[in-house]
Amino acid sequence: MARKIATNKTVKRNELLDFIRPRHRGVLSTTRLNGRPQMSLVTMGLDDHERVVIATYPERVKSINARRNPVGSLLVMGEEFNSEWVQVDGTIEVLDLPEALDPLCDYFRSISGEHPDWSEYRAAMVDQDKSLLRFSIESWGPISQGGFPPRLAD
């Protein structure tokens, strides 16, 4: 059986966005007070302004860290553990209610499409006191996939 060879594909911004758009799983890295990374598993979407959006709560560590230091990194991955992935770097904006309400609807729409009852969804977001992180992409690495180095092919 042929060995799977690792890949690294450098892409332009439009290719990056096309890669991110259908993917909704990631690992967000913010910075703790002591300077060490804090990583959080997140469900994410891409808004109409090309920002990654993540629903959260105001008291979650990722929100607290992003308020203090908005610099972050995000690993965007596929459904399978060893599928393609990309790391993006940028800045994070934290939105709380009521400002977050319409962007939370956009977040839902970017992942799941239209909600059957937007009034119900909005009420749930208010009841849960949700917040939204907006991650503006400033730089990115190649789209990568794990495997053997080319020298070990067959």
HELIX and SHEET records of a PDB file:
HELIX    1   1 ARG A   13  ILE A   20  1                                   8    
HELIX    2   2 VAL A   61  ARG A   68  1                                   8    
HELIX    3   3 LEU A  101  SER A  112  1                                  12    
HELIX    4   4 TRP A  118  ASP A  127  1                                  10    
HELIX    5   5 PRO A  150  LEU A  152  5                                   3    
SHEET    1   A 2 THR A   7  LYS A   9  0                                        
SHEET    2   A 2 ILE A 143  GLN A 145 -1                                        
SHEET    1   B 7 PRO A  37  THR A  43  0                                        
SHEET    2   B 7 ARG A  25  THR A  31 -1                                        
SHEET    3   B 7 VAL A  71  MET A  77 -1                                        
SHEET    4   B 7 TRP A  85  ASP A  96 -1                                        
SHEET    5   B 7 SER A 131  TRP A 140 -1                                        
SHEET    6   B 7 ARG A  51  THR A  56 -1                                        
SHEET    7   B 7 GLY A  45  LEU A  46 -1                                        
END                                                                             
